[in-house]
Amino acid sequence: MNKQVSFFNFSLGRILSKDYSILDNARVQLLYYGLILSALTLAAILASVNYQQLQILTITTVVLLVSVVVLFKILTFRPYWREISHVLLIIATLINLFDIYVSLQNVDIVTVEVAILIILFSFYMLGQKRGLIYSLLNLVPVTVFLLLQYTNSYSLELKPEKVDQSTTISVSRPVLY
């Protein structure tokens, strides 16, 4: 890590280091560009769910957007990519499970895409052992929910929010490409 990085730094070049391996620098770059793209995508999603007056999803999106912006700022100030990856994976896992069990009460294409991205990201950023842990933390609850839904055993008094098709398409398109 470079020694003199200002708090107001937004440059990727200043946080890359010759002390890191090529793979670690690639991980920092992935986080840098991924957090920027995530913030832009979340801003678009926020506009859509807010327009549809979906309160739970609006609050969830705001929390996720603020988290991504804060993690980006931490990354550009001190590139602690392991810690940032853990925090990002924990937040993504919790929000994905919250959407499945509370707000949407359904497993749709976006849920599956997010689970796959969490699995891929965890193995790439943190290795086999931690990747397996995050994979299980995402796959087991989704499978349990699908089994409960199949047997009609899952019931929650909270009415699930329905997202229109344009939001689903706009969310799943950037993930697919």
VMD Tcl script that builds the backbone (N, CA, C; Angstrom):
set m [mol new atoms 531]
animate dup $m
set s [atomselect $m all]
$s set {name element resname resid chain x y z} {
  {N N MET 1 A 0.848 -1.173 0.000}
  {CA C MET 1 A 0.000 0.000 0.000}
  {C C MET 1 A 0.889 1.229 0.000}
  {N N ASN 2 A 0.496 2.212 -0.779}
  {CA C ASN 2 A 1.249 3.453 -0.787}
  {C C ASN 2 A 1.085 4.157 0.548}
  {N N LYS 3 A 2.130 4.801 0.982}
  {CA C LYS 3 A 2.153 5.354 2.336}
  {C C LYS 3 A 1.319 6.621 2.490}
  {N N GLN 4 A 1.341 7.497 1.507}
  {CA C GLN 4 A 0.675 8.790 1.618}
  {C C GLN 4 A -0.549 8.831 0.712}
  {N N VAL 5 A -1.672 8.395 1.237}
  {CA C VAL 5 A -2.923 8.465 0.506}
  {C C VAL 5 A -3.853 9.368 1.283}
  {N N SER 6 A -4.306 10.411 0.634}
  {CA C SER 6 A -5.206 11.374 1.269}
  {C C SER 6 A -6.586 10.765 1.468}
  {N N PHE 7 A -7.298 11.271 2.463}
  {CA C PHE 7 A -8.670 10.822 2.698}
  {C C PHE 7 A -9.550 11.157 1.500}
  {N N PHE 8 A -9.211 12.196 0.773}
  {CA C PHE 8 A -10.003 12.638 -0.365}
  {C C PHE 8 A -9.559 11.981 -1.667}
  {N N ASN 9 A -8.812 10.912 -1.586}
  {CA C ASN 9 A -8.354 10.186 -2.755}
  {C C ASN 9 A -9.512 9.409 -3.373}
  {N N PHE 10 A -9.618 9.463 -4.697}
  {CA C PHE 10 A -10.553 8.628 -5.436}
  {C C PHE 10 A -9.836 7.891 -6.560}
  {N N SER 11 A -8.521 7.950 -6.585}
  {CA C SER 11 A -7.720 7.367 -7.651}
  {C C SER 11 A -7.366 5.919 -7.345}
  {N N LEU 12 A -7.533 5.092 -8.340}
  {CA C LEU 12 A -7.143 3.688 -8.204}
  {C C LEU 12 A -5.628 3.547 -8.188}
  {N N GLY 13 A -4.943 4.342 -8.980}
  {CA C GLY 13 A -3.490 4.248 -9.075}
  {C C GLY 13 A -2.775 4.491 -7.757}
  {N N ARG 14 A -3.355 5.294 -6.895}
  {CA C ARG 14 A -2.722 5.596 -5.617}
  {C C ARG 14 A -2.894 4.487 -4.580}
  {N N ILE 15 A -3.861 3.610 -4.778}
  {CA C ILE 15 A -4.060 2.546 -3.781}
  {C C ILE 15 A -3.461 1.218 -4.213}
  {N N LEU 16 A -3.107 1.102 -5.492}
  {CA C LEU 16 A -2.406 -0.102 -5.929}
  {C C LEU 16 A -0.974 -0.037 -5.423}
  {N N SER 17 A -0.408 -1.200 -5.139}
  {CA C SER 17 A 0.916 -1.208 -4.537}
  {C C SER 17 A 1.800 -2.270 -5.169}
  {N N LYS 18 A 3.074 -1.983 -5.200}
  {CA C LYS 18 A 4.042 -2.972 -5.665}
  {C C LYS 18 A 4.269 -4.047 -4.607}
  {N N ASP 19 A 3.859 -3.763 -3.368}
  {CA C ASP 19 A 3.986 -4.753 -2.302}
  {C C ASP 19 A 2.967 -5.874 -2.450}
  {N N TYR 20 A 1.855 -5.588 -3.132}
  {CA C TYR 20 A 0.829 -6.603 -3.369}
  {C C TYR 20 A 1.243 -7.501 -4.529}
  {N N SER 21 A 0.730 -8.709 -4.531}
  {CA C SER 21 A 0.925 -9.582 -5.686}
  {C C SER 21 A 0.028 -9.093 -6.825}
  {N N ILE 22 A 0.220 -9.654 -7.991}
  {CA C ILE 22 A -0.607 -9.294 -9.145}
  {C C ILE 22 A -2.067 -9.631 -8.856}
  {N N LEU 23 A -2.297 -10.759 -8.216}
  {CA C LEU 23 A -3.661 -11.172 -7.884}
  {C C LEU 23 A -4.302 -10.213 -6.876}
  {N N ASP 24 A -3.554 -9.787 -5.879}
  {CA C ASP 24 A -4.096 -8.857 -4.887}
  {C C ASP 24 A -4.420 -7.498 -5.517}
  {N N ASN 25 A -3.563 -7.027 -6.414}
  {CA C ASN 25 A -3.868 -5.784 -7.121}
  {C C ASN 25 A -5.105 -5.945 -8.002}
  {N N ALA 26 A -5.260 -7.121 -8.602}
  {CA C ALA 26 A -6.462 -7.378 -9.399}
  {C C ALA 26 A -7.706 -7.396 -8.508}
  {N N ARG 27 A -7.573 -7.910 -7.304}
  {CA C ARG 27 A -8.697 -7.916 -6.361}
  {C C ARG 27 A -9.083 -6.488 -5.971}
  {N N VAL 28 A -8.095 -5.646 -5.747}
  {CA C VAL 28 A -8.366 -4.244 -5.414}
  {C C VAL 28 A -9.066 -3.570 -6.594}
  {N N GLN 29 A -8.596 -3.831 -7.808}
  {CA C GLN 29 A -9.230 -3.252 -8.994}
  {C C GLN 29 A -10.666 -3.737 -9.150}
  {N N LEU 30 A -10.891 -5.025 -8.911}
  {CA C LEU 30 A -12.249 -5.570 -8.985}
  {C C LEU 30 A -13.170 -4.879 -7.991}
  {N N LEU 31 A -12.699 -4.703 -6.769}
  {CA C LEU 31 A -13.497 -3.997 -5.770}
  {C C LEU 31 A -13.757 -2.556 -6.192}
  {N N TYR 32 A -12.742 -1.876 -6.667}
  {CA C TYR 32 A -12.858 -0.472 -7.059}
  {C C TYR 32 A -13.935 -0.297 -8.130}
  {N N TYR 33 A -13.789 -1.008 -9.238}
  {CA C TYR 33 A -14.744 -0.855 -10.339}
  {C C TYR 33 A -16.099 -1.481 -9.998}
  {N N GLY 34 A -16.090 -2.579 -9.269}
  {CA C GLY 34 A -17.348 -3.214 -8.880}
  {C C GLY 34 A -18.186 -2.346 -7.961}
  {N N LEU 35 A -17.539 -1.669 -7.022}
  {CA C LEU 35 A -18.282 -0.783 -6.120}
  {C C LEU 35 A -18.833 0.427 -6.859}
  {N N ILE 36 A -18.092 0.952 -7.830}
  {CA C ILE 36 A -18.606 2.072 -8.629}
  {C C ILE 36 A -19.833 1.637 -9.416}
  {N N LEU 37 A -19.735 0.502 -10.111}
  {CA C LEU 37 A -20.864 0.018 -10.896}
  {C C LEU 37 A -22.053 -0.351 -10.007}
  {N N SER 38 A -21.771 -0.907 -8.840}
  {CA C SER 38 A -22.850 -1.238 -7.903}
  {C C SER 38 A -23.574 0.013 -7.435}
  {N N ALA 39 A -22.829 1.069 -7.155}
  {CA C ALA 39 A -23.459 2.314 -6.703}
  {C C ALA 39 A -24.349 2.894 -7.802}
  {N N LEU 40 A -23.888 2.864 -9.034}
  {CA C LEU 40 A -24.696 3.378 -10.139}
  {C C LEU 40 A -25.958 2.532 -10.344}
  {N N THR 41 A -25.808 1.221 -10.291}
  {CA C THR 41 A -26.954 0.329 -10.442}
  {C C THR 41 A -27.939 0.506 -9.293}
  {N N LEU 42 A -27.432 0.617 -8.070}
  {CA C LEU 42 A -28.311 0.802 -6.923}
  {C C LEU 42 A -29.050 2.133 -6.974}
  {N N ALA 43 A -28.413 3.168 -7.512}
  {CA C ALA 43 A -29.093 4.450 -7.667}
  {C C ALA 43 A -30.274 4.320 -8.638}
  {N N ALA 44 A -30.076 3.577 -9.720}
  {CA C ALA 44 A -31.168 3.348 -10.673}
  {C C ALA 44 A -32.279 2.507 -10.053}
  {N N ILE 45 A -31.901 1.491 -9.300}
  {CA C ILE 45 A -32.899 0.653 -8.632}
  {C C ILE 45 A -33.664 1.469 -7.597}
  {N N LEU 46 A -32.954 2.320 -6.878}
  {CA C LEU 46 A -33.601 3.170 -5.874}
  {C C LEU 46 A -34.652 4.069 -6.511}
  {N N ALA 47 A -34.322 4.650 -7.649}
  {CA C ALA 47 A -35.294 5.489 -8.340}
  {C C ALA 47 A -36.531 4.678 -8.732}
  {N N SER 48 A -36.322 3.453 -9.192}
  {CA C SER 48 A -37.432 2.614 -9.629}
  {C C SER 48 A -38.318 2.163 -8.468}
  {N N VAL 49 A -37.719 1.642 -7.410}
  {CA C VAL 49 A -38.546 1.144 -6.296}
  {C C VAL 49 A -39.182 2.290 -5.518}
  {N N ASN 50 A -38.519 3.436 -5.491}
  {CA C ASN 50 A -39.117 4.599 -4.839}
  {C C ASN 50 A -40.312 5.100 -5.650}
  {N N TYR 51 A -40.197 5.092 -6.962}
  {CA C TYR 51 A -41.295 5.498 -7.831}
  {C C TYR 51 A -42.493 4.560 -7.670}
  {N N GLN 52 A -42.221 3.269 -7.478}
  {CA C GLN 52 A -43.286 2.289 -7.284}
  {C C GLN 52 A -43.842 2.299 -5.864}
  {N N GLN 53 A -43.260 3.113 -4.983}
  {CA C GLN 53 A -43.674 3.265 -3.592}
  {C C GLN 53 A -43.611 1.937 -2.829}
  {N N LEU 54 A -42.514 1.223 -3.040}
  {CA C LEU 54 A -42.246 -0.017 -2.313}
  {C C LEU 54 A -41.347 0.338 -1.137}
  {N N GLN 55 A -41.953 0.505 0.033}
  {CA C GLN 55 A -41.240 1.055 1.187}
  {C C GLN 55 A -40.101 0.169 1.665}
  {N N ILE 56 A -40.352 -1.110 1.820}
  {CA C ILE 56 A -39.314 -2.011 2.341}
  {C C ILE 56 A -38.132 -2.084 1.382}
  {N N LEU 57 A -38.417 -2.220 0.092}
  {CA C LEU 57 A -37.337 -2.297 -0.886}
  {C C LEU 57 A -36.607 -0.970 -1.031}
  {N N THR 58 A -37.307 0.137 -0.845}
  {CA C THR 58 A -36.644 1.441 -0.890}
  {C C THR 58 A -35.659 1.579 0.262}
  {N N ILE 59 A -36.087 1.213 1.464}
  {CA C ILE 59 A -35.195 1.280 2.630}
  {C C ILE 59 A -34.011 0.336 2.451}
  {N N THR 60 A -34.270 -0.863 1.969}
  {CA C THR 60 A -33.202 -1.837 1.737}
  {C C THR 60 A -32.197 -1.308 0.719}
  {N N THR 61 A -32.685 -0.700 -0.346}
  {CA C THR 61 A -31.804 -0.177 -1.381}
  {C C THR 61 A -30.991 1.010 -0.869}
  {N N VAL 62 A -31.602 1.863 -0.056}
  {CA C VAL 62 A -30.872 2.992 0.514}
  {C C VAL 62 A -29.745 2.488 1.416}
  {N N VAL 63 A -30.053 1.508 2.260}
  {CA C VAL 63 A -29.031 0.948 3.153}
  {C C VAL 63 A -27.894 0.348 2.333}
  {N N LEU 64 A -28.224 -0.375 1.308}
  {CA C LEU 64 A -27.198 -0.995 0.474}
  {C C LEU 64 A -26.378 0.054 -0.284}
  {N N LEU 65 A -27.028 1.090 -0.795}
  {CA C LEU 65 A -26.320 2.152 -1.503}
  {C C LEU 65 A -25.365 2.899 -0.579}
  {N N VAL 66 A -25.815 3.231 0.609}
  {CA C VAL 66 A -24.942 3.910 1.574}
  {C C VAL 66 A -23.767 3.004 1.947}
  {N N SER 67 A -24.031 1.728 2.137}
  {CA C SER 67 A -22.959 0.779 2.472}
  {C C SER 67 A -21.916 0.705 1.365}
  {N N VAL 68 A -22.362 0.657 0.124}
  {CA C VAL 68 A -21.440 0.571 -1.009}
  {C C VAL 68 A -20.600 1.840 -1.111}
  {N N VAL 69 A -21.216 3.002 -0.923}
  {CA C VAL 69 A -20.469 4.262 -0.986}
  {C C VAL 69 A -19.428 4.332 0.132}
  {N N VAL 70 A -19.817 3.926 1.341}
  {CA C VAL 70 A -18.870 3.940 2.470}
  {C C VAL 70 A -17.726 2.957 2.226}
  {N N LEU 71 A -18.036 1.771 1.731}
  {CA C LEU 71 A -16.986 0.790 1.445}
  {C C LEU 71 A -16.053 1.284 0.335}
  {N N PHE 72 A -16.600 1.981 -0.655}
  {CA C PHE 72 A -15.760 2.545 -1.712}
  {C C PHE 72 A -14.801 3.583 -1.138}
  {N N LYS 73 A -15.305 4.427 -0.258}
  {CA C LYS 73 A -14.456 5.457 0.350}
  {C C LYS 73 A -13.366 4.820 1.213}
  {N N ILE 74 A -13.722 3.782 1.958}
  {CA C ILE 74 A -12.718 3.079 2.756}
  {C C ILE 74 A -11.660 2.458 1.840}
  {N N LEU 75 A -12.104 1.872 0.730}
  {CA C LEU 75 A -11.168 1.258 -0.212}
  {C C LEU 75 A -10.210 2.283 -0.800}
  {N N THR 76 A -10.706 3.463 -1.139}
  {CA C THR 76 A -9.831 4.472 -1.749}
  {C C THR 76 A -8.940 5.168 -0.721}
  {N N PHE 77 A -9.259 5.025 0.550}
  {CA C PHE 77 A -8.411 5.596 1.587}
  {C C PHE 77 A -7.391 4.570 2.078}
  {N N ARG 78 A -7.845 3.404 2.428}
  {CA C ARG 78 A -6.986 2.295 2.846}
  {C C ARG 78 A -7.507 1.024 2.181}
  {N N PRO 79 A -6.779 0.475 1.220}
  {CA C PRO 79 A -7.293 -0.674 0.468}
  {C C PRO 79 A -7.201 -2.005 1.238}
  {N N TYR 80 A -7.981 -2.105 2.284}
  {CA C TYR 80 A -8.065 -3.362 3.037}
  {C C TYR 80 A -9.065 -4.264 2.320}
  {N N TRP 81 A -8.633 -4.884 1.238}
  {CA C TRP 81 A -9.558 -5.594 0.370}
  {C C TRP 81 A -10.174 -6.818 1.032}
  {N N ARG 82 A -9.459 -7.500 1.909}
  {CA C ARG 82 A -10.038 -8.674 2.585}
  {C C ARG 82 A -11.202 -8.273 3.484}
  {N N GLU 83 A -10.969 -7.257 4.310}
  {CA C GLU 83 A -12.002 -6.814 5.240}
  {C C GLU 83 A -13.200 -6.238 4.488}
  {N N ILE 84 A -12.932 -5.477 3.450}
  {CA C ILE 84 A -14.016 -4.904 2.651}
  {C C ILE 84 A -14.801 -6.010 1.956}
  {N N SER 85 A -14.108 -7.035 1.489}
  {CA C SER 85 A -14.787 -8.167 0.852}
  {C C SER 85 A -15.688 -8.890 1.846}
  {N N HIS 86 A -15.201 -9.119 3.061}
  {CA C HIS 86 A -16.031 -9.759 4.084}
  {C C HIS 86 A -17.284 -8.928 4.368}
  {N N VAL 87 A -17.099 -7.641 4.578}
  {CA C VAL 87 A -18.244 -6.779 4.879}
  {C C VAL 87 A -19.228 -6.779 3.722}
  {N N LEU 88 A -18.740 -6.682 2.502}
  {CA C LEU 88 A -19.595 -6.679 1.327}
  {C C LEU 88 A -20.360 -7.988 1.191}
  {N N LEU 89 A -19.690 -9.094 1.426}
  {CA C LEU 89 A -20.351 -10.396 1.337}
  {C C LEU 89 A -21.385 -10.583 2.446}
  {N N ILE 90 A -21.079 -10.129 3.640}
  {CA C ILE 90 A -22.045 -10.237 4.744}
  {C C ILE 90 A -23.283 -9.398 4.452}
  {N N ILE 91 A -23.087 -8.173 3.997}
  {CA C ILE 91 A -24.220 -7.297 3.679}
  {C C ILE 91 A -25.049 -7.894 2.545}
  {N N ALA 92 A -24.392 -8.365 1.494}
  {CA C ALA 92 A -25.109 -8.935 0.353}
  {C C ALA 92 A -25.890 -10.182 0.765}
  {N N THR 93 A -25.293 -11.009 1.606}
  {CA C THR 93 A -25.979 -12.210 2.073}
  {C C THR 93 A -27.199 -11.858 2.910}
  {N N LEU 94 A -27.036 -10.934 3.843}
  {CA C LEU 94 A -28.158 -10.547 4.706}
  {C C LEU 94 A -29.295 -9.912 3.905}
  {N N ILE 95 A -28.958 -9.059 2.973}
  {CA C ILE 95 A -30.013 -8.409 2.189}
  {C C ILE 95 A -30.680 -9.404 1.255}
  {N N ASN 96 A -29.926 -10.299 0.675}
  {CA C ASN 96 A -30.522 -11.321 -0.182}
  {C C ASN 96 A -31.487 -12.198 0.615}
  {N N LEU 97 A -31.086 -12.612 1.808}
  {CA C LEU 97 A -31.968 -13.442 2.635}
  {C C LEU 97 A -33.162 -12.640 3.145}
  {N N PHE 98 A -32.963 -11.361 3.456}
  {CA C PHE 98 A -34.076 -10.508 3.876}
  {C C PHE 98 A -35.095 -10.378 2.747}
  {N N ASP 99 A -34.613 -10.212 1.519}
  {CA C ASP 99 A -35.531 -10.124 0.382}
  {C C ASP 99 A -36.303 -11.426 0.183}
  {N N ILE 100 A -35.622 -12.550 0.349}
  {CA C ILE 100 A -36.282 -13.839 0.156}
  {C C ILE 100 A -37.349 -14.075 1.221}
  {N N TYR 101 A -36.977 -13.914 2.483}
  {CA C TYR 101 A -37.870 -14.307 3.577}
  {C C TYR 101 A -38.863 -13.224 3.993}
  {N N VAL 102 A -38.569 -11.943 3.736}
  {CA C VAL 102 A -39.434 -10.885 4.255}
  {C C VAL 102 A -40.069 -10.055 3.146}
  {N N SER 103 A -39.262 -9.358 2.378}
  {CA C SER 103 A -39.861 -8.369 1.475}
  {C C SER 103 A -40.504 -8.986 0.234}
  {N N LEU 104 A -39.826 -9.882 -0.460}
  {CA C LEU 104 A -40.407 -10.490 -1.658}
  {C C LEU 104 A -41.125 -11.803 -1.373}
  {N N GLN 105 A -40.615 -12.551 -0.425}
  {CA C GLN 105 A -41.138 -13.869 -0.053}
  {C C GLN 105 A -41.232 -14.783 -1.273}
  {N N ASN 106 A -40.194 -14.710 -2.083}
  {CA C ASN 106 A -40.138 -15.515 -3.286}
  {C C ASN 106 A -38.685 -15.585 -3.756}
  {N N VAL 107 A -38.367 -16.639 -4.483}
  {CA C VAL 107 A -37.058 -16.766 -5.108}
  {C C VAL 107 A -37.259 -16.524 -6.598}
  {N N ASP 108 A -36.692 -15.421 -7.088}
  {CA C ASP 108 A -36.814 -15.092 -8.499}
  {C C ASP 108 A -35.432 -15.114 -9.153}
  {N N ILE 109 A -35.379 -14.691 -10.400}
  {CA C ILE 109 A -34.122 -14.736 -11.141}
  {C C ILE 109 A -33.064 -13.833 -10.522}
  {N N VAL 110 A -33.469 -12.694 -9.995}
  {CA C VAL 110 A -32.511 -11.770 -9.381}
  {C C VAL 110 A -31.905 -12.396 -8.132}
  {N N THR 111 A -32.706 -13.087 -7.346}
  {CA C THR 111 A -32.220 -13.758 -6.144}
  {C C THR 111 A -31.178 -14.810 -6.497}
  {N N VAL 112 A -31.450 -15.591 -7.522}
  {CA C VAL 112 A -30.514 -16.627 -7.958}
  {C C VAL 112 A -29.228 -15.989 -8.477}
  {N N GLU 113 A -29.348 -14.902 -9.251}
  {CA C GLU 113 A -28.168 -14.218 -9.771}
  {C C GLU 113 A -27.302 -13.655 -8.648}
  {N N VAL 114 A -27.945 -13.062 -7.642}
  {CA C VAL 114 A -27.190 -12.508 -6.517}
  {C C VAL 114 A -26.481 -13.622 -5.755}
  {N N ALA 115 A -27.163 -14.739 -5.540}
  {CA C ALA 115 A -26.530 -15.865 -4.842}
  {C C ALA 115 A -25.325 -16.378 -5.633}
  {N N ILE 116 A -25.450 -16.481 -6.943}
  {CA C ILE 116 A -24.322 -16.935 -7.772}
  {C C ILE 116 A -23.173 -15.941 -7.720}
  {N N LEU 117 A -23.482 -14.648 -7.772}
  {CA C LEU 117 A -22.434 -13.632 -7.680}
  {C C LEU 117 A -21.727 -13.672 -6.330}
  {N N ILE 118 A -22.473 -13.884 -5.260}
  {CA C ILE 118 A -21.866 -13.980 -3.932}
  {C C ILE 118 A -20.921 -15.180 -3.876}
  {N N ILE 119 A -21.339 -16.288 -4.448}
  {CA C ILE 119 A -20.505 -17.488 -4.445}
  {C C ILE 119 A -19.216 -17.241 -5.242}
  {N N LEU 120 A -19.349 -16.719 -6.448}
  {CA C LEU 120 A -18.164 -16.462 -7.275}
  {C C LEU 120 A -17.230 -15.443 -6.625}
  {N N PHE 121 A -17.813 -14.366 -6.120}
  {CA C PHE 121 A -17.016 -13.307 -5.498}
  {C C PHE 121 A -16.294 -13.823 -4.260}
  {N N SER 122 A -16.965 -14.629 -3.455}
  {CA C SER 122 A -16.338 -15.121 -2.224}
  {C C SER 122 A -15.170 -16.058 -2.522}
  {N N PHE 123 A -15.311 -16.926 -3.505}
  {CA C PHE 123 A -14.204 -17.818 -3.844}
  {C C PHE 123 A -13.036 -17.042 -4.440}
  {N N TYR 124 A -13.316 -16.054 -5.292}
  {CA C TYR 124 A -12.244 -15.290 -5.920}
  {C C TYR 124 A -11.521 -14.409 -4.905}
  {N N MET 125 A -12.263 -13.732 -4.070}
  {CA C MET 125 A -11.652 -12.758 -3.161}
  {C C MET 125 A -11.048 -13.406 -1.921}
  {N N LEU 126 A -11.665 -14.462 -1.401}
  {CA C LEU 126 A -11.263 -14.965 -0.086}
  {C C LEU 126 A -10.753 -16.400 -0.074}
  {N N GLY 127 A -10.818 -17.091 -1.182}
  {CA C GLY 127 A -10.275 -18.439 -1.232}
  {C C GLY 127 A -11.308 -19.522 -0.976}
  {N N GLN 128 A -10.823 -20.775 -0.915}
  {CA C GLN 128 A -11.707 -21.930 -0.855}
  {C C GLN 128 A -12.504 -22.041 0.444}
  {N N LYS 129 A -11.829 -21.946 1.577}
  {CA C LYS 129 A -12.510 -22.170 2.857}
  {C C LYS 129 A -13.592 -21.126 3.109}
  {N N ARG 130 A -13.226 -19.873 2.997}
  {CA C ARG 130 A -14.207 -18.804 3.240}
  {C C ARG 130 A -15.249 -18.763 2.126}
  {N N GLY 131 A -14.836 -19.080 0.914}
  {CA C GLY 131 A -15.785 -19.143 -0.198}
  {C C GLY 131 A -16.842 -20.206 0.037}
  {N N LEU 132 A -16.426 -21.337 0.574}
  {CA C LEU 132 A -17.379 -22.397 0.890}
  {C C LEU 132 A -18.355 -21.964 1.979}
  {N N ILE 133 A -17.861 -21.255 2.967}
  {CA C ILE 133 A -18.728 -20.773 4.054}
  {C C ILE 133 A -19.782 -19.817 3.501}
  {N N TYR 134 A -19.377 -18.842 2.702}
  {CA C TYR 134 A -20.342 -17.896 2.133}
  {C C TYR 134 A -21.286 -18.590 1.153}
  {N N SER 135 A -20.796 -19.592 0.440}
  {CA C SER 135 A -21.658 -20.346 -0.468}
  {C C SER 135 A -22.764 -21.059 0.304}
  {N N LEU 136 A -22.380 -21.724 1.381}
  {CA C LEU 136 A -23.374 -22.423 2.190}
  {C C LEU 136 A -24.342 -21.450 2.860}
  {N N LEU 137 A -23.840 -20.302 3.298}
  {CA C LEU 137 A -24.715 -19.300 3.924}
  {C C LEU 137 A -25.738 -18.742 2.939}
  {N N ASN 138 A -25.488 -18.880 1.658}
  {CA C ASN 138 A -26.446 -18.412 0.660}
  {C C ASN 138 A -27.294 -19.528 0.077}
  {N N LEU 139 A -26.735 -20.690 -0.105}
  {CA C LEU 139 A -27.481 -21.773 -0.736}
  {C C LEU 139 A -28.430 -22.497 0.207}
  {N N VAL 140 A -28.001 -22.749 1.426}
  {CA C VAL 140 A -28.838 -23.510 2.355}
  {C C VAL 140 A -30.142 -22.768 2.692}
  {N N PRO 141 A -30.105 -21.485 3.075}
  {CA C PRO 141 A -31.376 -20.807 3.366}
  {C C PRO 141 A -32.297 -20.686 2.147}
  {N N VAL 142 A -31.735 -20.516 0.949}
  {CA C VAL 142 A -32.562 -20.451 -0.249}
  {C C VAL 142 A -33.224 -21.795 -0.504}
  {N N THR 143 A -32.471 -22.870 -0.339}
  {CA C THR 143 A -33.031 -24.208 -0.521}
  {C C THR 143 A -34.099 -24.504 0.521}
  {N N VAL 144 A -33.846 -24.117 1.765}
  {CA C VAL 144 A -34.849 -24.310 2.824}
  {C C VAL 144 A -36.116 -23.531 2.496}
  {N N PHE 145 A -35.958 -22.284 2.036}
  {CA C PHE 145 A -37.130 -21.490 1.676}
  {C C PHE 145 A -37.913 -22.152 0.547}
  {N N LEU 146 A -37.218 -22.645 -0.469}
  {CA C LEU 146 A -37.902 -23.306 -1.583}
  {C C LEU 146 A -38.654 -24.548 -1.116}
  {N N LEU 147 A -38.062 -25.310 -0.191}
  {CA C LEU 147 A -38.752 -26.483 0.356}
  {C C LEU 147 A -39.978 -26.080 1.168}
  {N N LEU 148 A -39.836 -25.040 1.977}
  {CA C LEU 148 A -40.976 -24.554 2.752}
  {C C LEU 148 A -42.073 -24.016 1.838}
  {N N GLN 149 A -41.680 -23.322 0.804}
  {CA C GLN 149 A -42.653 -22.778 -0.138}
  {C C GLN 149 A -43.349 -23.911 -0.905}
  {N N TYR 150 A -42.612 -24.940 -1.256}
  {CA C TYR 150 A -43.180 -26.069 -1.993}
  {C C TYR 150 A -44.207 -26.825 -1.152}
  {N N THR 151 A -43.932 -26.949 0.138}
  {CA C THR 151 A -44.856 -27.672 1.019}
  {C C THR 151 A -45.900 -26.747 1.649}
  {N N ASN 152 A -45.917 -25.475 1.222}
  {CA C ASN 152 A -46.848 -24.474 1.756}
  {C C ASN 152 A -46.718 -24.302 3.258}
  {N N SER 153 A -45.516 -24.450 3.793}
  {CA C SER 153 A -45.271 -24.328 5.226}
  {C C SER 153 A -44.810 -22.938 5.624}
  {N N TYR 154 A -44.504 -22.085 4.652}
  {CA C TYR 154 A -43.992 -20.752 4.982}
  {C C TYR 154 A -45.120 -19.744 4.902}
  {N N SER 155 A -45.354 -19.074 6.020}
  {CA C SER 155 A -46.392 -18.053 6.062}
  {C C SER 155 A -45.906 -16.900 6.921}
  {N N LEU 156 A -46.036 -15.708 6.377}
  {CA C LEU 156 A -45.651 -14.503 7.089}
  {C C LEU 156 A -46.786 -13.504 6.931}
  {N N GLU 157 A -47.146 -12.853 8.008}
  {CA C GLU 157 A -48.266 -11.919 7.986}
  {C C GLU 157 A -48.002 -10.692 7.123}
  {N N LEU 158 A -46.739 -10.384 6.883}
  {CA C LEU 158 A -46.377 -9.226 6.084}
  {C C LEU 158 A -46.640 -9.506 4.613}
  {N N LYS 159 A -47.344 -8.601 3.962}
  {CA C LYS 159 A -47.655 -8.772 2.547}
  {C C LYS 159 A -46.388 -8.568 1.719}
  {N N PRO 160 A -46.056 -9.506 0.823}
  {CA C PRO 160 A -44.841 -9.347 0.019}
  {C C PRO 160 A -44.988 -8.213 -0.982}
  {N N GLU 161 A -43.883 -7.547 -1.258}
  {CA C GLU 161 A -43.887 -6.473 -2.244}
  {C C GLU 161 A -43.639 -7.061 -3.620}
  {N N LYS 162 A -44.327 -6.535 -4.590}
  {CA C LYS 162 A -44.190 -6.999 -5.969}
  {C C LYS 162 A -43.476 -5.934 -6.784}
  {N N VAL 163 A -42.416 -6.344 -7.425}
  {CA C VAL 163 A -41.627 -5.443 -8.262}
  {C C VAL 163 A -42.100 -5.622 -9.693}
  {N N ASP 164 A -42.252 -4.495 -10.423}
  {CA C ASP 164 A -42.701 -4.609 -11.810}
  {C C ASP 164 A -41.600 -5.194 -12.692}
  {N N GLN 165 A -42.004 -5.614 -13.868}
  {CA C GLN 165 A -41.096 -6.318 -14.773}
  {C C GLN 165 A -39.929 -5.449 -15.226}
  {N N SER 166 A -40.144 -4.157 -15.397}
  {CA C SER 166 A -39.050 -3.296 -15.856}
  {C C SER 166 A -37.919 -3.225 -14.835}
  {N N THR 167 A -38.270 -3.233 -13.559}
  {CA C THR 167 A -37.236 -3.223 -12.519}
  {C C THR 167 A -36.480 -4.547 -12.509}
  {N N THR 168 A -37.191 -5.645 -12.642}
  {CA C THR 168 A -36.535 -6.956 -12.673}
  {C C THR 168 A -35.584 -7.058 -13.851}
  {N N ILE 169 A -35.994 -6.568 -14.998}
  {CA C ILE 169 A -35.135 -6.618 -16.183}
  {C C ILE 169 A -33.922 -5.717 -16.004}
  {N N SER 170 A -34.133 -4.514 -15.463}
  {CA C SER 170 A -33.002 -3.594 -15.295}
  {C C SER 170 A -32.016 -4.085 -14.248}
  {N N VAL 171 A -32.481 -4.846 -13.272}
  {CA C VAL 171 A -31.590 -5.398 -12.258}
  {C C VAL 171 A -30.848 -6.597 -12.803}
  {N N SER 172 A -31.514 -7.452 -13.535}
  {CA C SER 172 A -30.870 -8.688 -13.992}
  {C C SER 172 A -29.986 -8.464 -15.209}
  {N N ARG 173 A -30.239 -7.466 -16.025}
  {CA C ARG 173 A -29.404 -7.225 -17.209}
  {C C ARG 173 A -27.949 -6.939 -16.865}
  {N N PRO 174 A -27.628 -5.994 -15.953}
  {CA C PRO 174 A -26.215 -5.758 -15.664}
  {C C PRO 174 A -25.525 -6.970 -15.055}
  {N N VAL 175 A -26.274 -7.798 -14.364}
  {CA C VAL 175 A -25.684 -8.983 -13.756}
  {C C VAL 175 A -25.324 -10.004 -14.812}
  {N N LEU 176 A -26.150 -10.113 -15.854}
  {CA C LEU 176 A -25.916 -11.111 -16.880}
  {C C LEU 176 A -24.728 -10.764 -17.763}
  {N N TYR 177 A -24.437 -9.509 -17.923}
  {CA C TYR 177 A -23.338 -9.124 -18.823}
  {C C TYR 177 A -22.148 -8.811 -18.061}
}
mol reanalyze $m
mol bondsrecalc $m
mol representation Tube
mol addrep $m
